[in-house]
Structures are given as structure tokens and as C-alpha cells.
Amino acid sequence: MLCDWRRAISYSRFLSVRGIKRNKKPAWSWAFYDWANSAFATLILTFVFSTYFSQSVSVDPVEGASRWSYAVSVSGLLLIFLGPLCGAIADHTGRLKLWIFLSQLVCLGGTMLMVLGVPQSETVTIFLVLAGLVLANVGFELGIVFYNALLPNVASSQDLGRVSSRAWAMGYAGGLLSLVLMLVLFIGIGGQTPFISLPKEGGWHVRMVVPFVILWFALFSLPLFLHVADKPKTGIAAGAALRRGWASLQVAFANLKTDIKWRQFLIGSALYRDGLNTLFAMGGIYAAQNYGLQISEVMMFGIGMNVTAGLGAFAASFIEDRFGSFRIVRISLIGLLVTGSCILISDSKLMFFASALSLGLFVGPVQSASRTLVSRLSNENVITENYGLYALTGRAAAFLGPFCYALATDVFQTQNAGIATILLFWMLGLVLVRKLD
């Protein structure tokens, strides 16, 4: 998002420095958006629908995994262009919550298309499902850009790390609860009959994840819309806002030439965030195909991952502001590389589960600390602008991870090759941020 919040500095400072001390409702309401969007990330992108698509909707599981990964890459390419365009207008017209709402509509509309996916689908249906995935992921990611830019509205500079980490922890808790509810209500645990028994012939016991996610996302995003102060409307027309936004972007890129620390963080974080996003998109598929897990087992695996990731993010909320966000990022990346390497060499289901659950401990902290660093590295008058640049660099690299994963899987005919590319992205990111504090 191209950002210029110069017109609202006094307003932002009043809210961020004093508001959270006296009224914690805005901070908790802001964090609830992480809880709300977690169902989409957990159930659609990572553990349930992605696995169902590769194993059931697609005729060939390996081909299904590649198609899913390529679709995620396409959404990343679109976001390179749509992120700056929408951000430019939003920054200069104000009303970030309106942009969050519009992004959410795109996300949920695309998600609705995915319910068409039946076992052994025809090519046209597969195309519609993947088109829905592209739309949904674009809306999901754009919403996060605008959502992150509201962080200074609910947290003082001293509390940025705590509020950000707490929100990540809430996101993983929401993902965990959504997984449990899907298992209990529609799929069943360990062969037990689910609470709501649906016909398995058309895959409805899994396809119900679509209306479930739509309802969850819409319901739990309400606190943000009701209780978080928005950026004021500026009254600038869309055309003028777009021109000013592009001018701000040119200035921001020019400043990168002299701000080496900020530049290296942007590039390094784009790489390791891309590795994480690829893991989220392909993790459930990898577990199912390499270890023969059924949908219910993948969901149990997802529950475990959300527990450890939530614990990691919750622990980070107590130590990040004290020990420094850069240190948290470096330690987390080293932990991801070690545990990720263990996954790569795992020769049993037990070793895979132990390695994957350990990896989860480092996922939450590196995400929350990275979000906090944007504020810590920014001057007050360009905080939102820098959040936009952070999002833009992430989107510029977003297609690389899924594309490399899909390409390596296709070339070597094994998803282990795809996992190796994720480790490479984490390693490159660590090299770039290792000496920045």
C-alpha cells in the first residue's frame, strides 16, 4: 500500500500514544481481525481445502499440488500491481476500514466459487475453483495490508510488539478453534460420526468448509469495524489520490538508496515471508501426500501446528519489546531452518510430526516481530507509507516461492524438492537481516 499519513499525524498520535492506555477495546478489536481471517488461512489455504483439492478435486495428486501452487503464484503477481494501486487511493482518500471491507468482499466472493469443487472434477470446474482461489487470496492479502496500517491507531510505540504478537496469537487460536469445529461438526475425529452428517459422495463433508469460513470471517471481523478508529476521510478525489500516491511511491523508492538498513530489511523479509507463505499454501498437501494422511489427520496435524505457533507468538508478546524485534526475527529464522531441515530428512511419521510441531513455535514470532519492525524503523510521518512498501516488496516476491516449489516438484517429481526451496528462501532472508540491529 502506498502510504502518506502526513494529514493525520496528530490524530494518529492521540489514538496510539494515549488510547490503548485508557481503553483497551480498540486494541483487542483490532486483534480480532487476525482471529477472523485465520479461518481462511488455516482451512482454505493450508490444511483442509488445499488438501481436498489435490487429493480429490484433481485427478492426479501431484498435478493438483502443482496447479494449486501455480494459482497462488498468479495471485502474488496480481498483488504486485493491485497493492500499490489500491494503496495509493486508500492512503490519500482515507477510510482504511472501507478498503478492508471491500477486500474482504473479494476474498469471500472468491471463496464462494471454491465450493464448486467436487471429487474428480472436470477441467472447467477445476479452472473455476482455481480462479476462486486467486480472487480469494488477492482479497485476503489486500485486507491484511490495510489492516496492518491500522496498528498505530491502537498501540503506542512502546506497545507495538505486544499488541502485534497478541494479535498473531489470537490468529492461531482462531485457526485452532476453526479446525476443531470443522472436525467435530462435519468431518469427524478418528472415524467417529460428525455432529452433522453430510454425504461424502460429493465431498460435502469437506466442501462445507467454504460456507463455514465465510460465516466465521464475516462475524469475527465486526469488532474491528465497530470499535477501531478509522483514518479520517480526506475528501481527495480518487484520480488525484492515485497521482499523489504514485508520487509518494517514487519518493519512497528514492529514499531506499540512502537507507540501507530499511532496504535490506525489506528485501530480506520479503524472502523469508515468501518462504512462510509457501509453507502455509503447501504444508497440508505435503503432509497428506508424503505420509498418507487423510483429511481428518491433516486437520489434527493443523491443530497441533496452530497450538505451537500460537504458543510461540504468545511467548513473543512478553519478550519482544524487551529483547528487540530483530533478535526475535533472527532466532526464529534459525529455528525454522533447523526444524525445516529435520522435516526434509524425516523418515517416519513420528519424526515428521515432531519436527513440524517444533517448527510451529518459530512461525508466530517471526511474523509478529517483522510487522512490529516496520513501525520501529519508520518515522511517525511515514509509518503507513512504510507499511505499504513492506507489503509491496512482499507481494513482489510472493509469486517466487510457490512458483519455485511447483517447479522443483515438477522437475524432481517429489515435494521434498519443493520443501528445500522454502529452506533456501529462509536462509537468504537470514543472511540479509543478520546484522541490522
C-alpha positions as CSV (number, residue, x, y, z in Angstrom):
1,M,0.0,0.0,0.0
2,L,1.4,3.4,-0.9
3,C,1.0,5.4,2.1
4,D,1.2,9.0,3.2
5,W,-0.3,9.7,6.6
6,R,1.0,13.2,6.9
7,R,-2.5,14.7,7.1
8,A,-3.4,12.6,10.2
9,I,-0.3,12.7,12.4
10,S,-1.8,14.5,15.4
11,Y,-4.9,12.3,15.2
12,S,-2.8,9.1,15.0
13,R,-0.6,10.2,17.9
14,F,-3.5,10.9,20.1
15,L,-5.0,7.5,19.4
16,S,-1.8,5.4,19.5
17,V,0.0,7.0,22.4
18,R,-2.9,7.6,24.8
19,G,-5.8,5.5,23.6
20,I,-4.5,2.0,24.4
21,K,-3.5,3.0,27.9
22,R,-7.1,4.2,28.8
23,N,-9.2,1.9,26.6
24,K,-8.0,-1.5,25.5
25,K,-11.1,-2.3,23.5
26,P,-9.7,-0.8,20.2
27,A,-6.5,-3.0,20.5
28,W,-8.5,-6.2,21.2
29,S,-11.0,-5.3,18.5
30,W,-8.1,-4.8,16.0
31,A,-6.6,-8.1,17.1
32,F,-9.9,-9.9,16.4
33,Y,-9.4,-9.4,12.7
34,D,-6.4,-11.8,13.0
35,W,-8.9,-14.2,14.7
36,A,-11.4,-13.6,11.9
37,N,-9.1,-14.2,8.9
38,S,-7.4,-17.2,10.4
39,A,-10.2,-19.5,9.3
40,F,-9.4,-18.7,5.7
41,A,-5.7,-19.1,6.1
42,T,-6.0,-22.3,8.1
43,L,-8.9,-24.1,6.5
44,I,-8.7,-22.9,2.8
45,L,-5.1,-22.2,2.1
46,T,-3.2,-24.6,4.3
47,F,-4.8,-27.7,5.8
48,V,-8.3,-28.6,4.5
49,F,-9.4,-27.3,1.1
50,S,-5.9,-27.3,-0.4
51,T,-5.5,-31.0,0.6
52,Y,-9.0,-31.8,-0.6
53,F,-8.2,-30.1,-3.9
54,S,-5.0,-32.0,-4.6
55,Q,-6.3,-35.4,-3.4
56,S,-10.0,-35.4,-4.6
57,V,-10.8,-32.5,-6.9
58,S,-7.8,-33.1,-9.1
59,V,-7.4,-36.5,-10.8
60,D,-3.7,-36.6,-10.1
61,P,-2.5,-35.5,-6.6
62,V,1.0,-34.3,-7.9
63,E,-0.6,-32.3,-10.7
64,G,-3.2,-31.0,-8.2
65,A,-0.5,-29.8,-5.9
66,S,1.3,-28.0,-8.8
67,R,-1.9,-26.4,-10.0
68,W,-2.7,-25.1,-6.6
69,S,0.8,-23.7,-6.2
70,Y,0.7,-22.0,-9.6
71,A,-2.6,-20.4,-8.7
72,V,-1.1,-18.9,-5.5
73,S,1.7,-17.6,-7.7
74,V,-0.7,-15.9,-10.0
75,S,-2.4,-14.2,-7.1
76,G,1.0,-13.0,-6.0
77,L,1.7,-11.5,-9.4
78,L,-1.6,-9.7,-9.4
79,L,-0.9,-8.2,-6.0
80,I,2.3,-6.6,-7.2
81,F,0.1,-4.3,-9.3
82,L,-3.1,-4.2,-7.3
83,G,-1.4,-3.5,-4.0
84,P,0.2,-0.1,-5.0
85,L,-2.9,0.9,-7.0
86,C,-5.4,0.3,-4.2
87,G,-3.0,1.6,-1.6
88,A,-2.4,4.8,-3.4
89,I,-6.1,5.6,-3.5
90,A,-6.7,4.4,0.1
91,D,-3.9,6.5,1.6
92,H,-5.0,9.7,0.1
93,T,-8.7,9.3,0.4
94,G,-8.6,7.8,4.0
95,R,-11.2,5.4,5.4
96,L,-8.9,2.3,5.6
97,K,-11.8,0.3,7.1
98,L,-13.8,0.7,3.9
99,W,-10.8,-0.8,2.0
100,I,-10.6,-3.7,4.5
101,F,-14.3,-4.3,3.9
102,L,-14.0,-4.2,0.1
103,S,-11.0,-6.6,0.2
104,Q,-13.0,-8.9,2.5
105,L,-15.9,-9.0,0.0
106,V,-13.4,-10.0,-2.8
107,C,-11.9,-12.7,-0.6
108,L,-15.3,-14.2,0.4
109,G,-16.6,-14.0,-3.1
110,G,-13.7,-15.9,-4.4
111,T,-14.0,-18.4,-1.6
112,M,-17.7,-19.0,-2.6
113,L,-16.6,-20.1,-6.0
114,M,-14.4,-22.9,-4.5
115,V,-17.5,-24.7,-3.2
116,L,-17.9,-25.9,-6.8
117,G,-15.0,-28.4,-6.4
118,V,-16.4,-31.9,-6.4
119,P,-14.3,-35.1,-6.5
120,Q,-12.7,-35.8,-9.9
121,S,-13.9,-32.5,-11.3
122,E,-13.9,-31.6,-14.9
123,T,-11.3,-29.2,-16.3
124,V,-13.7,-26.3,-16.4
125,T,-14.7,-26.8,-12.7
126,I,-11.0,-27.0,-11.7
127,F,-10.4,-23.7,-13.5
128,L,-13.3,-22.1,-11.7
129,V,-12.0,-23.4,-8.3
130,L,-8.5,-22.1,-9.0
131,A,-9.9,-18.7,-10.2
132,G,-11.8,-18.5,-6.9
133,L,-8.5,-19.2,-5.1
134,V,-6.8,-16.4,-7.0
135,L,-9.6,-13.9,-6.2
136,A,-9.8,-15.0,-2.6
137,N,-6.1,-14.8,-1.9
138,V,-5.9,-11.4,-3.6
139,G,-8.7,-10.1,-1.4
140,F,-7.2,-11.7,1.7
141,E,-3.7,-10.2,1.2
142,L,-5.0,-6.7,0.4
143,G,-7.1,-6.8,3.5
144,I,-4.1,-7.6,5.6
145,V,-2.2,-4.6,4.1
146,F,-4.9,-2.1,5.1
147,Y,-5.4,-3.9,8.5
148,N,-1.7,-3.7,9.4
149,A,-1.7,0.1,8.6
150,L,-4.3,0.5,11.5
151,L,-1.8,-0.8,14.1
152,P,-0.5,2.7,15.0
153,N,-4.2,3.6,15.8
154,V,-4.4,1.1,18.6
155,A,-0.9,0.8,20.0
156,S,1.7,3.2,21.4
157,S,5.2,2.9,20.3
158,Q,6.1,1.1,23.5
159,D,3.3,-1.5,23.0
160,L,3.7,-2.2,19.3
161,G,5.4,-5.6,19.8
162,R,3.0,-6.7,22.5
163,V,-0.1,-5.8,20.6
164,S,1.2,-7.2,17.3
165,S,2.3,-10.5,18.9
166,R,-1.0,-10.8,20.8
167,A,-2.9,-10.5,17.5
168,W,-0.8,-13.2,15.9
169,A,-1.5,-15.5,18.9
170,M,-5.2,-14.7,18.6
171,G,-5.0,-15.6,14.9
172,Y,-3.5,-19.0,15.7
173,A,-6.1,-19.6,18.4
174,G,-8.8,-18.8,15.9
175,G,-7.3,-21.2,13.4
176,L,-7.1,-23.9,16.0
177,L,-10.8,-23.5,17.1
178,S,-12.0,-23.4,13.5
179,L,-10.1,-26.6,12.7
180,V,-11.6,-28.3,15.8
181,L,-15.1,-27.2,14.9
182,M,-14.8,-28.4,11.3
183,L,-13.7,-31.8,12.6
184,V,-16.4,-32.1,15.2
185,L,-19.2,-30.7,13.1
186,F,-18.6,-32.1,9.6
187,I,-15.7,-34.5,9.2
188,G,-15.4,-36.5,12.4
189,I,-12.4,-37.4,14.5
190,G,-10.8,-40.8,14.3
191,G,-13.6,-42.4,12.4
192,Q,-16.3,-41.1,14.7
193,T,-19.5,-39.8,13.2
194,P,-19.5,-36.0,13.0
195,F,-22.2,-33.9,14.7
196,I,-23.7,-33.0,11.3
197,S,-23.5,-36.0,8.9
198,L,-23.3,-35.0,5.3
199,P,-22.9,-37.2,2.2
200,K,-19.3,-38.0,1.3
201,E,-20.1,-38.9,-2.3
202,G,-20.0,-35.3,-3.4
203,G,-17.4,-34.2,-0.9
204,W,-19.9,-32.1,1.0
205,H,-18.4,-33.1,4.4
206,V,-15.3,-31.2,3.3
207,R,-16.8,-28.6,1.0
208,M,-18.8,-27.2,4.0
209,V,-15.6,-25.6,4.9
210,V,-16.5,-22.8,2.3
211,P,-19.7,-21.5,4.0
212,F,-18.1,-22.1,7.4
213,V,-15.1,-19.8,6.5
214,I,-17.4,-17.2,5.0
215,L,-19.5,-17.0,8.2
216,W,-16.5,-17.1,10.5
217,F,-14.6,-14.3,8.6
218,A,-17.7,-12.0,8.4
219,L,-18.8,-12.5,12.0
220,F,-15.5,-12.0,13.8
221,S,-14.3,-9.1,11.7
222,L,-17.2,-7.0,13.2
223,P,-15.3,-5.8,16.3
224,L,-12.7,-4.1,14.0
225,F,-15.4,-2.3,12.1
226,L,-17.3,-1.3,15.2
227,H,-14.6,-0.3,17.7
228,V,-11.4,0.7,15.9
229,A,-11.0,4.4,14.9
230,D,-10.5,4.8,11.1
231,K,-8.2,7.1,9.3
232,P,-10.3,10.2,8.5
233,K,-11.7,10.8,5.1
234,T,-9.6,13.4,3.3
235,G,-12.1,14.5,0.6
236,I,-9.5,14.0,-2.2
237,A,-10.9,12.5,-5.4
238,A,-9.8,9.1,-6.5
239,G,-7.9,10.4,-9.5
240,A,-5.9,12.9,-7.5
241,A,-5.3,10.3,-4.8
242,L,-3.8,8.0,-7.3
243,R,-1.5,10.6,-8.7
244,R,-0.3,11.6,-5.2
245,G,0.2,8.0,-4.3
246,W,2.4,7.3,-7.2
247,A,4.4,10.4,-6.4
248,S,4.8,9.2,-2.8
249,L,6.0,5.8,-4.1
250,Q,8.7,7.5,-6.2
251,V,9.9,9.4,-3.1
252,A,9.9,6.2,-1.0
253,F,11.9,4.3,-3.6
254,A,14.4,7.2,-3.8
255,N,14.9,7.1,-0.1
256,L,15.8,3.4,-0.2
257,K,19.1,4.4,-1.9
258,T,20.3,6.0,1.3
259,D,18.5,4.0,4.0
260,I,20.5,0.8,3.7
261,K,19.1,-0.8,6.9
262,W,15.5,-0.3,5.8
263,R,16.3,-1.6,2.3
264,Q,17.9,-4.8,3.5
265,F,15.1,-5.5,5.9
266,L,12.5,-5.1,3.1
267,I,14.4,-7.4,0.8
268,G,15.3,-10.0,3.5
269,S,11.8,-10.0,5.0
270,A,10.2,-10.4,1.5
271,L,12.2,-13.5,1.0
272,Y,11.6,-15.2,4.3
273,R,7.9,-14.2,4.3
274,D,7.6,-15.7,0.9
275,G,9.0,-18.9,2.3
276,L,6.5,-18.9,5.1
277,N,3.6,-18.2,2.7
278,T,4.6,-21.1,0.5
279,L,4.7,-23.3,3.6
280,F,1.2,-22.2,4.5
281,A,-0.1,-22.9,1.0
282,M,1.6,-26.3,0.6
283,G,2.1,-27.7,4.1
284,G,-1.1,-29.7,4.3
285,I,-0.7,-31.1,0.8
286,Y,2.9,-32.1,1.6
287,A,1.8,-33.9,4.8
288,A,-1.0,-35.7,3.1
289,Q,0.9,-36.9,0.1
290,N,4.2,-37.8,1.8
291,Y,2.7,-39.6,4.8
292,G,-0.6,-40.8,3.5
293,L,-2.7,-38.6,5.8
294,Q,-6.5,-38.5,5.4
295,I,-8.3,-35.1,5.6
296,S,-9.1,-35.6,9.3
297,E,-5.5,-36.5,10.1
298,V,-4.3,-33.4,8.2
299,M,-6.7,-31.4,10.3
300,M,-5.4,-32.9,13.5
301,F,-1.9,-32.0,12.3
302,G,-3.1,-28.5,11.6
303,I,-4.5,-28.3,15.2
304,G,-1.1,-29.2,16.5
305,M,0.7,-26.7,14.3
306,N,-1.7,-23.9,15.4
307,V,-1.2,-24.8,19.1
308,T,2.6,-24.5,18.8
309,A,2.5,-21.4,16.6
310,G,0.1,-19.7,19.0
311,L,2.3,-20.6,21.9
312,G,5.3,-19.1,20.1
313,A,3.5,-15.9,19.3
314,F,2.1,-15.6,22.8
315,A,5.6,-16.1,24.3
316,A,7.0,-13.4,22.0
317,S,4.4,-10.9,23.2
318,F,6.2,-10.9,26.6
319,I,9.8,-10.7,25.4
320,E,9.9,-8.9,22.0
321,D,9.7,-5.3,23.4
322,R,12.5,-6.2,25.9
323,F,14.9,-8.1,23.7
324,G,14.3,-6.5,20.4
325,S,12.4,-7.4,17.3
326,F,15.5,-8.0,15.2
327,R,16.8,-10.6,17.7
328,I,13.4,-12.3,17.7
329,V,13.5,-12.5,13.9
330,R,17.0,-13.9,13.7
331,I,16.4,-16.6,16.4
332,S,13.1,-17.6,14.7
333,L,14.7,-17.9,11.3
334,I,17.5,-20.1,12.7
335,G,14.8,-22.2,14.4
336,L,12.8,-22.5,11.2
337,L,15.9,-23.7,9.3
338,V,16.8,-26.3,11.8
339,T,13.3,-27.7,12.2
340,G,12.7,-27.4,8.4
341,S,15.8,-29.4,7.7
342,C,14.6,-32.1,10.1
343,I,11.3,-32.3,8.1
344,L,13.3,-32.7,4.9
345,I,15.2,-35.7,6.3
346,S,12.3,-37.2,8.2
347,D,11.9,-41.0,7.5
348,S,8.9,-41.6,9.7
349,K,5.6,-40.1,10.5
350,L,6.7,-39.6,14.2
351,M,9.8,-37.6,13.2
352,F,7.8,-35.5,10.7
353,F,5.2,-34.6,13.3
354,A,7.8,-33.8,16.0
355,S,9.8,-31.6,13.5
356,A,6.7,-29.8,12.2
357,L,5.3,-29.0,15.6
358,S,8.6,-27.7,16.7
359,L,8.8,-25.5,13.6
360,G,5.4,-24.0,14.5
361,L,7.0,-22.5,17.6
362,F,9.0,-20.1,15.4
363,V,6.4,-19.2,12.9
364,G,4.4,-16.8,15.0
365,P,7.3,-14.8,16.5
366,V,9.0,-14.1,13.1
367,Q,5.7,-12.9,11.7
368,S,4.7,-10.6,14.6
369,A,8.3,-9.2,15.1
370,S,8.5,-8.4,11.4
371,R,5.2,-6.5,11.5
372,T,6.5,-4.6,14.5
373,L,9.8,-3.7,12.9
374,V,8.1,-1.7,10.2
375,S,6.9,0.7,12.9
376,R,10.2,0.7,14.7
377,L,12.1,1.5,11.6
378,S,9.7,4.3,10.5
379,N,9.4,8.0,11.3
380,E,6.0,9.0,12.5
381,N,5.1,10.8,9.3
382,V,5.8,7.8,7.1
383,I,4.6,4.8,9.2
384,T,1.8,3.9,6.9
385,E,3.8,4.6,3.8
386,N,6.4,2.1,5.0
387,Y,3.8,-0.5,5.8
388,G,2.8,-0.1,2.2
389,L,6.3,-0.5,1.0
390,Y,6.7,-3.6,3.2
391,A,3.6,-5.1,1.6
392,L,4.7,-4.1,-1.9
393,T,8.1,-5.9,-1.5
394,G,6.4,-8.9,0.0
395,R,4.0,-9.1,-3.0
396,A,6.8,-8.5,-5.5
397,A,8.4,-11.7,-4.2
398,A,5.2,-13.6,-3.4
399,F,5.0,-15.5,-6.7
400,L,8.6,-16.8,-6.4
401,G,8.1,-19.2,-3.5
402,P,5.0,-21.1,-4.9
403,F,6.5,-21.0,-8.4
404,C,9.9,-22.4,-7.2
405,Y,8.0,-25.0,-5.1
406,A,5.9,-26.1,-8.1
407,L,8.8,-26.1,-10.5
408,A,11.0,-28.1,-8.2
409,T,8.2,-30.6,-7.6
410,D,7.5,-30.9,-11.3
411,V,11.2,-31.4,-12.2
412,F,12.1,-33.8,-9.5
413,Q,8.7,-35.4,-9.1
414,T,8.9,-35.1,-5.3
415,Q,7.6,-32.5,-2.9
416,N,10.8,-32.8,-0.9
417,A,12.4,-30.7,-3.6
418,G,9.7,-28.1,-3.0
419,I,10.4,-28.0,0.7
420,A,14.1,-27.5,0.0
421,T,13.2,-24.3,-1.9
422,I,11.4,-23.0,1.2
423,L,14.5,-23.5,3.3
424,L,16.5,-21.6,0.7
425,F,14.2,-18.6,1.0
426,W,14.6,-18.6,4.8
427,M,18.4,-18.9,4.5
428,L,18.6,-15.9,2.1
429,G,16.4,-13.8,4.3
430,L,18.5,-14.6,7.4
431,V,21.7,-13.6,5.6
432,L,20.2,-10.2,4.7
433,V,18.9,-9.3,8.2
434,R,21.5,-10.9,10.4
435,K,23.4,-7.7,11.3
436,L,20.8,-4.9,11.1
437,D,20.2,-4.0,14.7
